[in-house]
Amino acid sequence: MEFRELTFEPGTLWSKTIDRTKKALRTGSLHPISTKSTFVHDGGVDFLVRIVSSLARKSEEKKEFKRKTSVEKQQINPFLPYEKNMFVTDISDTHVCLLNKFNVIDHHLLIVTRSFEDQESLLTLQDFEAIWTCMTEFDGLVFYNGGEIAGASQRHKHLQMIPLPMANREPKVPTETLITLARFEGNLGVVPGLPFVHALTRLVPALIECPQDAAKTLLKLYRAMLYAVGLNSPSAPACSKQSGPYNLLLTREWMLLVPRSEEFFESISVNALGFAGALLVQNELQMQLLKNTGGMIVLKRVSVI
């Protein structure tokens, strides 16, 4: 077995992402999903809505995947082993960084545990160290789909990261028009314009200086946020399973946690990016449904109120 020292070179993540993307496109290993996008205003947010025709195909593939695993009584895991052409870099002895093979957003990264951990297990100190190691490299949004109802498509624990801004306009994250109006009591706050249960915390700029110290702070805040929205107690063991589905979103400035009640609003699937103000629809019919309903009502319907 070839030995590879599991170290991370600071200042290299973006260049490695670009280099690996070029190679993966050249070899046909990366399969970007083409989209067209528009903005739909609702509830004080300009929702970035992408029409993805191949989502219907992806939905069918997901159904076929579930059928096969049920028949064969085994779980197919794309991360054990991961595809070598998707490998970007080692992050730590517990996590690797991979490209998202079927990406809607350019330079969409996955932060994946080396060994199997369930996607419904609580995030750990090592998870937050890996998150913040990547966040120190370039301005991005990290998000987590805690369970199938929250939009997770794989059981192997993985976080995701996309570069900011999400579109060529301000704010960098569409829902920041509301997040900037949050009211705080101590470390935790709520956003008046978000009509569902959630918890928000602000992050101080000094965290960027040390991923290890940042991870300890983030873990403590994360556990407090879970408790604030009615999920796991801060005293629950680190290896615990989450007590309910949720989405987590994190930038260099804030962290938002939203418990979930449904994966779909009618036929529209919603994952963590929905709470950043970004939604995917399969066709013009779903687009019209979204426009008629309103993006904020869609989020409310898949959340806890």
BELHU-V328022 format. One record per backbone hydrogen bond with DSSP energy under -1.0 kcal/mol. NH is the residue of the N-H (numbers start at 0). CO is the residue of the C=O. E is the energy in kcal/mol with one decimal. If there is no record, write none. Layout:
# BELHU-V328022
nh->NH co->CO e->E
nh->NH co->CO e->E
This chain:
# BELHU-V328022
nh->6 co->4 e->-1.7
nh->11 co->8 e->-1.3
nh->15 co->11 e->-2.5
nh->16 co->12 e->-2.2
nh->17 co->13 e->-2.4
nh->18 co->14 e->-2.4
nh->19 co->15 e->-2.8
nh->20 co->16 e->-2.3
nh->21 co->17 e->-2.1
nh->22 co->18 e->-2.0
nh->23 co->19 e->-2.8
nh->24 co->20 e->-2.3
nh->25 co->21 e->-2.1
nh->26 co->22 e->-2.0
nh->28 co->23 e->-1.8
nh->29 co->23 e->-1.6
nh->30 co->100 e->-3.0
nh->32 co->102 e->-2.9
nh->35 co->50 e->-1.1
nh->37 co->48 e->-2.3
nh->39 co->46 e->-2.4
nh->41 co->44 e->-2.4
nh->44 co->41 e->-1.7
nh->46 co->39 e->-2.2
nh->46 co->44 e->-1.2
nh->47 co->276 e->-3.1
nh->48 co->37 e->-3.0
nh->49 co->278 e->-2.6
nh->50 co->35 e->-3.1
nh->51 co->280 e->-3.4
nh->54 co->51 e->-1.7
nh->57 co->53 e->-2.3
nh->58 co->54 e->-2.8
nh->59 co->55 e->-1.9
nh->60 co->56 e->-2.3
nh->61 co->57 e->-2.1
nh->62 co->58 e->-1.9
nh->63 co->59 e->-2.4
nh->64 co->60 e->-2.5
nh->65 co->61 e->-2.2
nh->66 co->62 e->-2.3
nh->67 co->63 e->-2.6
nh->68 co->64 e->-2.3
nh->69 co->65 e->-1.9
nh->70 co->66 e->-2.4
nh->71 co->67 e->-3.2
nh->72 co->68 e->-1.0
nh->79 co->76 e->-1.0
nh->85 co->82 e->-2.1
nh->86 co->83 e->-1.2
nh->87 co->96 e->-2.8
nh->88 co->96 e->-1.5
nh->90 co->94 e->-1.9
nh->91 co->94 e->-2.0
nh->95 co->111 e->-2.4
nh->96 co->88 e->-2.8
nh->97 co->109 e->-2.5
nh->98 co->85 e->-2.6
nh->99 co->107 e->-2.4
nh->108 co->160 e->-3.0
nh->109 co->97 e->-3.1
nh->110 co->158 e->-2.9
nh->111 co->95 e->-2.6
nh->112 co->156 e->-1.6
nh->113 co->93 e->-2.6
nh->118 co->154 e->-2.6
nh->120 co->117 e->-2.1
nh->121 co->239 e->-2.6
nh->127 co->123 e->-2.0
nh->128 co->124 e->-2.1
nh->129 co->125 e->-2.1
nh->130 co->126 e->-2.5
nh->131 co->127 e->-2.5
nh->132 co->128 e->-2.0
nh->133 co->129 e->-1.7
nh->134 co->130 e->-2.3
nh->135 co->131 e->-1.7
nh->136 co->133 e->-1.4
nh->137 co->133 e->-1.0
nh->140 co->161 e->-2.7
nh->141 co->249 e->-2.8
nh->142 co->159 e->-2.6
nh->143 co->247 e->-2.4
nh->145 co->245 e->-2.6
nh->146 co->144 e->-1.8
nh->150 co->147 e->-1.8
nh->151 co->146 e->-2.1
nh->156 co->116 e->-3.2
nh->158 co->110 e->-2.8
nh->159 co->142 e->-2.3
nh->160 co->108 e->-2.4
nh->161 co->140 e->-2.2
nh->163 co->138 e->-2.4
nh->165 co->171 e->-2.6
nh->168 co->166 e->-2.3
nh->174 co->275 e->-1.6
nh->175 co->172 e->-2.5
nh->176 co->173 e->-1.4
nh->177 co->174 e->-1.6
nh->178 co->174 e->-2.2
nh->179 co->175 e->-1.9
nh->180 co->177 e->-2.2
nh->181 co->178 e->-1.7
nh->182 co->189 e->-2.7
nh->184 co->187 e->-2.7
nh->187 co->184 e->-1.0
nh->188 co->199 e->-2.8
nh->189 co->182 e->-2.3
nh->193 co->190 e->-2.1
nh->195 co->193 e->-1.3
nh->196 co->303 e->-3.5
nh->198 co->256 e->-2.0
nh->199 co->188 e->-2.2
nh->200 co->254 e->-2.2
nh->202 co->252 e->-3.0
nh->206 co->203 e->-1.8
nh->207 co->204 e->-1.7
nh->208 co->205 e->-1.7
nh->209 co->206 e->-1.1
nh->213 co->209 e->-2.7
nh->214 co->210 e->-2.5
nh->215 co->211 e->-1.3
nh->216 co->212 e->-1.7
nh->217 co->213 e->-3.0
nh->218 co->214 e->-2.6
nh->219 co->215 e->-1.7
nh->220 co->216 e->-2.2
nh->221 co->217 e->-2.9
nh->222 co->218 e->-2.3
nh->223 co->219 e->-1.8
nh->224 co->220 e->-2.4
nh->225 co->221 e->-2.4
nh->226 co->222 e->-1.8
nh->227 co->223 e->-2.0
nh->228 co->224 e->-1.5
nh->229 co->226 e->-1.4
nh->230 co->225 e->-3.0
nh->235 co->232 e->-1.8
nh->239 co->236 e->-2.0
nh->241 co->119 e->-3.6
nh->245 co->145 e->-1.1
nh->246 co->257 e->-2.6
nh->247 co->143 e->-2.0
nh->248 co->255 e->-2.7
nh->249 co->141 e->-2.6
nh->250 co->253 e->-2.8
nh->254 co->200 e->-2.3
nh->255 co->248 e->-2.8
nh->256 co->198 e->-2.6
nh->257 co->246 e->-2.6
nh->259 co->244 e->-2.3
nh->260 co->301 e->-2.3
nh->261 co->301 e->-1.5
nh->264 co->267 e->-2.8
nh->267 co->264 e->-2.8
nh->269 co->262 e->-2.4
nh->273 co->270 e->-1.9
nh->274 co->271 e->-1.4
nh->275 co->272 e->-1.1
nh->276 co->273 e->-1.1
nh->277 co->272 e->-2.4
nh->278 co->47 e->-2.1
nh->280 co->49 e->-2.6
nh->286 co->282 e->-2.0
nh->287 co->283 e->-2.4
nh->288 co->284 e->-2.0
nh->289 co->285 e->-2.6
nh->290 co->286 e->-2.5
nh->291 co->287 e->-2.6
nh->292 co->288 e->-2.1
nh->293 co->289 e->-3.2
nh->297 co->293 e->-2.0
nh->298 co->294 e->-2.0
nh->299 co->295 e->-2.3
nh->300 co->296 e->-2.4
nh->301 co->297 e->-1.1
nh->302 co->299 e->-1.0
